[in-house]
Amino acid sequence: MRNRFICLTLSMLMLLTVLLTGCDQEKDTADVEQISGITLTMWVITDKEVANTDAEMAELKAELLEKHGQGAAYDEAVAEAEATRKAYEEVEAEITKITKSKFKVNLDLYFYTEEQYYGVQSFDRTEYDDMKTNGASAEELEEYLEKCGKLTQVMVNNEEYVLLKEKAQKALKKYLKDAKAEGRVDTENLKKEFYEKNPQYAEFANVSDDDEEETEAAEELTSYNEYEIAEIVYPALRKNQVDIIYLSGFDRYNEFIENEWIQTLDEEISGASRKLTDYISATLLSGVQVDGSTYAIPNNVSIGEYTYMMIDKELFDRYYYNVTDIEDILDCKYFLADIAKYEPDVLPLNATYEECMNMLVWYWSITYEEQEGTDDGDVDIGDVGDSEEDKEDEEPLKLYDYYFDKEGDTFSIFGTVYGGAANRNRGSIRLEFSNLFTKTAYQEILRELMNYKFEGYYGEAAEGQVVAVDFVKGDSEIKKAMEADGYYTAENGRKYYAVIAEYPEATENELYGNMFAVSEYSHAAVGRSMAIITYLNTNSTIRNLLQYGIEGKNYSISEPSEGRIMTKLNDSYQMTLERTGNVFMAHPGEGKRADAWEGAREQNNESLIDPLLGFDFNTVLDGDENGLDVDSHYGITEEDKLKPDYKPKGLIDNMTVKSAEILERLNACTNINEVNDLIDALTNTVNGELKESTNEWIKKANNPAYDCDAAAESLTDDDDSNNDYSKGNSPYTIYVTWLTEYGYDVAQ
């Protein structure tokens, strides 16, 4: 009876353990179902050169022999290479234990240095295809791909494998059809005969027509150990297998998308991997979308920096001002006036007029370059393959490359008034294309900041000089100090009121600098690959393993009273923190407190996204026969533009010329009265130069729904008129089109 009770108790404990494990697994693995085993690869960049395979170790030894020759130096280098490989294999083994337990995934990691990973040159598909067309040998093609790096090489090899397999299947199908017409129906022998006659297709002789079915069949393999308990047998790696890959850089990300080398992940993000949305900044996840789709998971990193307006506390308090009344530099006008009047040794404002303006206003500034083209849309580069007759038949066209100042620091009459940081809406990325001089808010900013110039507030601080108002970049620690103490103490001991002038903004580096994607050639494994990526971003154990190695062997954790601190024990395993996953799930780094990420998380929550990230006029206009409205649509020559009576007829040229003219007039002002007179001349109700009612260019530029084709029917085409604004798109129209098409448009 007692034994039965013990057995029952143990059974209940075992059942409870299974249930608890199941709950934990459901929580940690993003609802991964009970599935069969699979073997996946994960490609990452390491700081040390590692021989991943015996073949790579043999190559490395050959290189070391050539470098050192036989002797002690060679033996020492080989010993170090073998020790490095062992260290990385031990880390890989520990990671694979986790992935097998959680996901039934045998994870094979490939570690390469950045140069090995990306190579010494970019992959140029046109150049590569031309090499093949012109009869380049297999060795020459392989040499070209090797220069493009391991990752590109394996992608192209997979791409060509798929194409060759399709050719083999078509050829086999035709062979069997022809044989059937001859009365031969022994399919197995016919297939054998086909591959003997076509050795170029021999590698497909034993490959299923459906790679997905082949993989699933391999997953079902099991074996039985000595206790007759079934164990999973994980499939062997396929040739050129590539599943989870690390990517960095906007251009490379787009290259892999355009080449169709990586898969879309939105279904996984909204489904089994939805946990990612709780661990990765929404700014980053939304920012990496291309054409409304997500092709990679960004590694959560600390985004940007705040810009703080640092107001000297001692001076500010001396004149009895209240810092809660200060939101931006415009609110400092009375304080700056007092400093200029009563503190001759103090610099009022350690900044320039332009720096202050760019915190409050964004300018649209657009230029273009002309290129000679042909009627087929190609740039005419004098192809030697074109006959003289062909060249005569080609209709010369003007092609344009459009550029604009993404920083928004080049003056223009069109732009967006941000106002202070408190006015920035983190839920909207839409920029206005407003006629700034008709905006009351812009007029106020212009008057105040120009008056600062007339009063002599701007300047560059001399060494050791006290500054009343300064601007500095910093993290959330400054903000936290303000919230705790009401002021911030600088390293020199001086106290400041710190007011946020600009929030952190995600740039290309944060968004596209470090990502993980799933290869297009990851056969039927996007779900399992995403489960690994999700776990890497949400679980600290596997995250620290990939980044720092094995605790107690590669690093240690001490727990002093001020917080847990990580210390590296050796350099046998080296990785870069931002490249290995969500940084907030890893130890902060050697010598840093365990709570070092708290401020960075808050900083990310307050971050903005660059509203023009990914926007390019040339891309949006691709295939649009109208282009943007520039002067050259009218056949105006450069000589014409130099004539004294020349008036721009294209919108962009008009913007450029008018902006330069107004900036010159603005810079010529010597006092605030002259600035007011200029503003009145530009915006006067009756005949203001920039009033929409009197300036057709302004009307077109401010119209977000301008229809180029429709307008051409109703507006004048008279070359003698300065109202020919129907021959080309408005930049604002193209920008709004982009916002709408890609789902970025947010109502204001």
N, C-alpha and C positions, 0 to 999 in steps of 0.2 A: 504494500500500500504506500509505504514511504517512498519507495523507488518510483512508483507511478506518479506520486505527487511531485517529486523532483523533476521527473521527465516532463510533466505537464507545465511546471514552473519554467523549466528551461525552454520548452516549446513556446510559451507565451513571451519570454524574453527575446527569443529569436524572432518571433513574429513582430514584436514591438520594434526591435532593431531594424527589421526590414521596412516596417512602415515609416519609422523615423528617417531612415536612409532615403526612402522614396520621397518623403517630403522635402528633405534637404536637396535631393537630386533635382526635384522639380523646381525648387527655388533657384539653385545655382546653375542649372543647365538650360534655362529658358524652355522648359517643357519638352525636352527631348524624349521621344518615345523609346520603348524597349525595342531596339533595332539590332541588326546583325553587325558584325565587325567590318571595318573598312580601313584601308591604309591611305593616309593623306600626306602631302608634303607641305612644308611651310618655309618660305624663302625670306631671309632677313639679312640685314646688314650688320656686320660686327666690326669692332675696332681692331681686331687682331686677325691675321691671316690664319685660316684653319683648313686643314686637309679633311674634307668631308668623307672621302672614300679612299680605298686603297690605291686606286688609280691616281687620284689627286696627290696622295702622299708620295707616290713614286715620282710624279712630275716635280713636286716640291724638292725632293731629295736631289733630283737631277739638277735643278736650278742652284741648289746650295753647293753641290759639288763643283759646278762650273764657276761659282762665285768664290769659293774658298779653297778648292782643291782638297786632296786627301790630307788629313791631319787633325790636330786638336780643335781648330776652329770649326771645321766641318762637323766633327763628332758632337761638339757642343751645340751647334745650330740644329742638328738633327734631333738631339735629345730634347731641346726646347720645343721643336715642332711636334714631336711625339707627345710631350707633356701637355702642350696646348690642346692637341687633338683629344687626349684623354679627358682633360678638364671639360671640354665642350660636350663630349660624349656622355659624361656623367650627368651633366645638366640636362641634356636631351633625354636621357633615360628617366630622370625624375619627372620631367614634364610629361613624357609618354605614359608613365604610370598613372598620372592624373587623367589624361585624355582617354586612356583605355577604361579606367574605372567609371568616369563620368559619361563618356560618349561612345565607348567601344570604338575608339579611333586610335590606330597605331600611327603616331605622328612622327614623321621623318623630317628633321630640320636640316636646312641647307644654310650654312653661315658663309657669307662672302664679304670681303671688304668693299667699300663703296666703288673703288675702281674696277674690281672684278665684277661687281653687280651691274654697274651701268656702263662700263667700258670707257674707252678714251674718245669715242665719237658717237654722235647721234645717228640713229637709224633713219636713212632716207629711202622710203619705199620706191620712189621713182628711180633713184640711182641703182638700187638693188635689182629692180625689174629690168632696167636697161642692161645690167650686167648679164642677166639670164638670157635676155633677148639676143644679145651680141655674142652668145656662146661661151660665157665664162665657165671655167672648169669647176667641178665640185669643190676642189681644194681652194680656189679663189673665192668662191661664195662663202665657204666655211671660214676663211681667213677674214673676210669682210664682217661676218656676223660676230666673230670673236672680238673684233675691235669695238663692237657695239655692246659688249657685255653679256654676262651669263643669262640675265633675265630675258633680254631681247632675243638672244640666240635660241633659248628654249621655246619662246613664243612662236618665232618664225618656223622652227622645226615642227612644232605641233600643227601650225597652220598648213604647212606643206604636206604633212602626213595626212591631214584631213582631205586635202585636194587630191593627193595621189590615191587615197583610198576610194574616193568618189570615182576617179578615172578607172580604177581597177574594177569596181563594181559594175560600171557601165560596160566596160570591155568584156567582163565575164558574162554579163547578161546577154550581150550580143553573141558571144561565142556559143553559149548554150542554146540560144534561139536558132543560130545557123546549123548547129549540130542536130537539133530536133528536126529541122527541115530536111536533113539528110537521112533521117530515120534513126539517129543515135540518141538513146534516152538514158544511158547509164550516167546519172548526174555526178556521182562521186568520182568515177574514173575521168569524166570529162573535166571536172574541176582540177584534178591532179594534172591532167594533160595540159590544161590552160596555163597553170602556173609554171609548168616545165618549159612551155614555149614562150612565156612572158616573165622572165626572171626579175624584171623591174618591179613586178607586183608580188614577188614571192613572200614578202613579210606579212601579206594579208591572207595567206593560205589557211591559217588556223584562227583567223579573227572573225568574230561574229559580225553580221551586218549592222547590228545595233550595239554600240559601245555601252549603252546604258544597261541593256540586258546582260551583257557580258560581265559588267561590274557587279550587278546585283547577284548574278549566279556565283561569282567568286566569293561574295560576302557570306554565302550560306555554308561555306566549308567549316566543319568542326572536326575535332579529334577527341579521343578519350584518354585520360591519364591512367596511372596505375590503379587508381581507385574507381575506375569506370565512370568518372564524372566528365561530362562533356566540356571541352574547352574550345574557345574560339581560335580558329586559324586565320590570321590576317593575311589578305592577298599580298603577293609580292608587288613591288613597285613596277609600274609600266615604264617603258622607255620614254624619256622626256616628260615624266609626270610632273605637273605643276598645278598646285591647288590654291593655297593661301599665299599671297605675295604682298610684300611691303612696297609702297610707292611713295615718291616725294616729288613735289613740284607741280605747278599748274599745267605747264606745257607737257610734261610727261603724262600726267593724268589724262589730259585731252588726247594725247597720242594713243594711249591704250584704249580709250573709248572709241576713237575714230577707226582704229584697226580692229575693233570688236574683239579685243583680247581679254576683257573683263566683263563680268555679268552685272546686271542690275540687281539691287539688293532691297528695294522698297518693300516687296512682299514679305521678306524675312523681318525687316525692321518693324513692320506693323503687325507681325505675327509672332513667331517663336522667339525672335530676338528683340522684342519690344522693350525689354529691360534696358537696352542701350540708351533709350531716351531719358532714363533716370540718371544715367552716369556720364553722359556726354553732353556738353553745352549745346543748347538748341541753336545758338549762333553758328557753331561749327557744323552741326548736322544739316542745317538748312543751307549753309553757305557752300557746301561741296556739291550741291545738286547741279546737274548739267541738263538742260532741256527738260527740267522738271523731274529728273530721275537721279537716284543715288547709286553711284558705282563703286564707292569705297567708304570705309568707316574711318573718319579722322581720329587720330590719337588725341584725346583730351589733353590740352596743354594750357598753361597760363596765357591768357590773351592780352597782348598789348600792354600799355601803361596809361595811367591817368596823367593828365596835365593839370597841375595844381597852380592856382594863383596864390602866391605866398605873400601875405600882408604882414609887415613888421608889427608885432604885437605892441612893443613899447611905444612906437610912434603913433600907432592907431589909437591906443588907449589915451595917449597924451592929449589928443584932440577930441576925446569924448564921443567917438563914433561907436555904433553897434554893428558887429560883424554879421548879425542875422539879417541886416538890410542889404548885404552885398551878395549878388549872384554872378555878376560878370564885371569886366573892366569898366564898363560905362557907369556902374554904381560907385566907382572910386573917384569920380571927378572932383568932389569937394575935398576929399582927403588929399588928393594929388595937388590941388590948388594950395592947400595949407602947407604942404611940404615944400612946394616951389617957393612960397612966400616967406616961410619962417625957418626953413632948414637948409641953408645954402650948401652945406657939405654932404647932403644926402641926395642920391640920385632918385628922382621920383619913380621912374618906370624903366626897369632893365629889359627893354624890348624895343622892337621897331613898330612903326605904323602898320606895315604889311603883316607882321606876325599877329598883332592884335586883331586886325581886320579878318584874317583867315580863320580865326577862332569863331567868328560870328557870321561870316558870309562865305558862300561857295560860288565861284564864278565858272560859267561855261566859256571855254576858249577852244575854238576848233580851227584847225588848219588842214591843208591837203597838199598832196604832191601829184603831179600829172605824170602819166606813163603812156607811151604810144602802144596802142593795142590793135587788134584785128577784129573782124566781124564774128569770129568764133569765140571771142571773149578772152583769148590768150594774149599775154604780153608779147609783143614782137621783139624777139631777141635775135632775129636774123638766122633762123634755123638753116643749116647748110643743106638739109634734106629738101627744102622747098625749091621747086623750079622757079625760073624767072616768070613763067606764065602763071604759076600759082600765086606768086607774090603780087603780080599785077591785078589778079582777080580779088585779092583781099582788100576789103574796105577799111581804111585807117579809122580808128576810133580813139577817143580820149578815155583812158582809164584813170581812176583816182584812188589813192590811198589816203584815208582820213585819219587824222590824229587829234586828240584832245588832251588837255592837261588834267589828268586824273586827280592831281593834288588840289586843283582848284585855286591855285595861288597866282594865276595870271589874270590880270584885270579884264573884265568884260562888262558890257552893259546888260548882259543877261545872267541870271543866276538864281540862287536860293538863299533866303535869309534864315540862318539857323537860329540866331540869337544865342543866349548863353546856354551852358550845358543843361541847365534845369529845364530848358524848353525842348530839348531833343526828344523825339518820340522813338523809343526803341522798337515799337511795333510797326513802323513804317519806313520803307527805304526809298520812297519816291521823292525825287528832286523836282523842284519847280524849274520852269524855264521862263522866269518872270523878267519883265522890264524893270530892273532894280530901281531906277530913278523915280518911278511912279509908286514905289512902295514906301509908305510912311516910316516903317521900321528901318529900312535901309537909309533913308534920309537922316534919321536920328543918329544911326551908327556913324554915318559919314561925317555929319557935323561934329559930333563929339570927338571922334578919333582924329579928324583934321585939326580941330581946336587944340588937342593935346600936342600936335606938332607945332602949332603956332606959339603955344605957351612953353615949348621947350622941355616937355616931360620925358620924351623918349631919349634913350642913350644906352651906352655900354659901360657897365660898372668897372671902375679901376680896381686893382687888387686891394682887398681890404675895405673897400668903400661900402658904407651902409646903403641899402636899397629899400625904398619904401614898399614897392610892389615888384615882385619878380615872378617868373613862370618857370616851374621845374617839372620834369618827368619823374614819376615814381609809382610804386605799387600801393596796395591797399593799407600798408602799415601806417602811412601818413594819415589816411582817413580814419583808421582805428584810433590813432593817438588823439585826433580832434574830438572824436566821439567820447573818449575816455576822460581827457583832461581839459578839453575846450581849446587847446592849442597844440602846436607841434614844435618840438625842440630839435633844432638842427645839430649837426655834429660839432659846430663851433660854439654851441651853447645858447645861441640866440633863438628866441621864441617867435613863432609865426602863427597867424591865423591862416589855415589852408582851405581855400575854396576850390571846389572842382571846376576847372575851366573846360576840360574835355574828358569824356569817358574813354576807356580803352576801346580800340576799334580793331576788329579782326582783319588782318591783311592776308595776302596770298600765302605768306609764310605760315601763319597759324592754321589757315584752312587747308592748304594743300601741302604743307611741309612734311607731314608724316601721316600715312594712311595705310590701312590694310584692305586689300581687295580679294575677290575670288576669281580665279582664272576662268576664262571661257572654256578651257579644256579640262576643267575639273568635272569629270563625268558623273553626272547624277549626284553630286556631292555638295551642292551649294548650301543645303540645310546644315549638314554636318560641319562644313567649313565655317559657316556663320556662327555655329554653336561655339567653335573654338575661339573665334574673334570676339564673340560676346563675353565668353568667360575670361578672356585676357583683359577685357575692359572693365570687368565687374568683380573679379576675385583677386585678392591681394597675394594669395599663396603662389599661384602660377605666374602672376605678374612679377613678383620679386624673383622667382626662379629664372625667368627669361632675362631679366635685367641684371641681377647681381650674382646669380648662381646659387649654390647650396649653402644654406646657413650653417655655420660651424666649420665649413671647409673653405668657402670663398669670402665670406663676410660674417660678422658677428653683430649682435644687438645687445647693447648695454641698456640698463634701465635706471639711470640716475634720477634723483628727485625731480629734476627739471623736465624730464621727458625721455622717451626711448630714443637712442641715437645709434645709427648704423655706422660700422667701421669696416672697411675692406681689409681682408687678411692677406691678400696677394693679388697679383695682376694676371693670373693664369686665365681668367675669364673676364672679358671686357666688352661692354655694350654701352650705347648711348641712350640715355633715359627717354628722350622724346621719340626714339625710333622703335620702342618695344611695347607700346600700348599706352593706355590711360595713365598719365603721370601721377594722378591723384590716388591711384591704387597701389603705387609703389612707395617704398621708403623714400623720404625726401632727398636723400643723398648723404654722403659722408659728412659727419659732424653737424648735421642739421637736426633740429627738434622734430619730433614726430607730428606736431601740430602745425608744421610749416606750411601745409597746403590750405589751411582754413581760409586765410586771407585771399589766396589765389582763387578759391572756389567762389567766394563772394565777388571778386573782381570779374570773373567770367559771367556771373549772373547779371552784372551791370554793363557788360560789353555791348558795343554796337557792331554792325557789319558794314563794311565799306559799301555804300549804295551803288557804286559803279563797278564792283568786282565782277569780272567776267563780261562786262559790256564792251562791245567794240563796233563802231559804225560799219566797218568793212564786212564783218561777219553777218550783221543783220541785213545789210544791203545786198548781200550776195544773191545775184540773180535778178535784182531790181534794175530795170533798164533806165529808170529815172535818176538814180543816184541822189546825192544831196544837191541843193541849189547853190552852185558856185558860178563865178563869173564866166568860166570857160565854156559854159553851155551856149554862150552867145557868140562864140568865135572871137572873143576879145584877145588880142595879142599882148605880150609883155610890153611892147612899144606903146600900145594904146594906154596902158595903165600909167605910163610915165608922163602922159600929156597933162598939162595944167588943168584942163577942163574935164578931165576924166571923172566920171561918177560910177561907182560900182553898181552893177545891175543884178548880181547874184547875192543871195542872202548871206552866205558865209563871208564873202568878201566885204559886203556891206557891214556886217557885224565887226569884222576885223578892223576895217578902216575907221568906222565910227567909234569903236572902243578906243583905238589909239588916239584919235582926235580928242575925245573927251578926257582921257587920262592926261594928255598934254595940257589941256585947259585946266584940269583939276590941280595938277602940280604947279601951275603958274599962279594959283591963288596964294595970296600972302596974308590973308586974314579971314575970319569967319564970315564977314559980310560978303566978300567976293564968292565964297562957297555958296552962300544962300542965293546970291544973284545967279550963279551958274545953274543951281538946281531949279530955280524959277524959269530960267530960259529953256531948260530941257523939258519941263513938265507943265508949262503955262497952259491953262485951260483952252485958250483960243488957238495959239500957234506954237505950242511946245514942240521942239524937235523930236522928242521921243514919245509923243502922245500917239496912241493907237489910231485915233480918229484922223490924224494928219499924216501918219507914216505907214504905208502899206506893208513895209518890211516887218514892222513891229507886230502888225496884225497877223501876218503869216507865222512869225516866230512864236507867238503866244498861243497859237491854235494847236492843241494836242491831237486833234482829229483831222488835220488838214489832208484833203484828198487830192493828191497831185494830178491824177487823170481827170477828175471831175472839174477841178479848178481850171485846167487848160482849156476847157470848152467855154467857160464864162468870163475869163479874165483876158485882158488885152495881150496880144502877141506883137504889138507894135514895137519894133526895135528902137524907135525914137522916144519911147515912153520910159520913165524910170519906175513904172509899176509892173514890169514884166516879172512877176513873182510866181508864175505858174510852171516854170521849167525846172523842176527838181523838188525833192522832198525837203520839208523842214526838219532840222535836227531833232526838235522836240517830238515830232510825229514818230520818227524812227525810234527814239528812246522809249516813248509810251508803247509802241508796238512791241518792243523787246520786253518791257515790264509785263504786258498782257499775255504774250505768247508763252512766256516761261513761268507764269504764275507768281511773279514778284510784285505785281501791282497791288497796292494797299490804299484804300480810300483815305483821304486826308480830312 
